[in-house]
Amino acid sequence: MASIVKPLGLAFCFLALSGCAPAPSLYYWGEYEDLIYQMYEEPGSADPATQIAKLREDIGKAGEAGKPVPPGLHAHLGYLYFLQSDTHAAALEFETEKKLFPESATFVDGMLGRLKK
C-alpha cells in the first residue's frame, strides 16, 4: 500500500499545480489595458496622439502574433480620433469594431450617430 501512496500523492500534486498555470489569452492586449487605466486614473497624462500611435503598434503586433485585438480597442481608437477631430478615421475605427465584434453594434451605432451630429 505504501508503494502506491507516494506515486499517487506525487501525481495529485502535479495535477493540482498544473491547474494553476494561467490560460493563454485569446487576444493580443499589448498596451491597451494600461492606456485605458492611465487615461481614466490620470486624465491628461496620455494624450490622444500617443495613445493612437501605441494602439496602432499593438494592432500590428497582434497581426504578427496571429491574434485578434480585444473588444473595445477599435472603439477606443475611434474615440481618440474623434478627440483629434478626425471624424473620418473615427468612423472607420467604429465600423471596424462593429465588424469584429457584432455584439457591440448598438454601442457603435450610437457613437456613429453622435459623430454625424
C-alpha positions, 0 to 999 in steps of 0.5 A: 500500500505504501508503494502506491501512496507516494506515486499517487500523492506525487501525481495529485500534486502535479495535477493540482499545480498544473491547474494553476498555470494561467490560460493563454489569452485569446487576444493580443492586449499589448498596451491597451489595458494600461492606456485605458487605466492611465487615461481614466486614473490620470486624465491628461497624462496620455494624450490622444496622439500617443495613445493612437500611435501605441494602439496602432503598434499593438494592432500590428503586433497582434497581426504578427502574433496571429491574434485578434485585438480585444473588444473595445480597442477599435472603439477606443481608437475611434474615440481618440480620433474623434478627440483629434477631430478626425471624424473620418478615421473615427468612423472607420475605427467604429465600423471596424469594431462593429465588424469584429465584434457584432455584439457591440453594434448598438454601442457603435451605432450610437457613437456613429450617430453622435459623430454625424451630429 
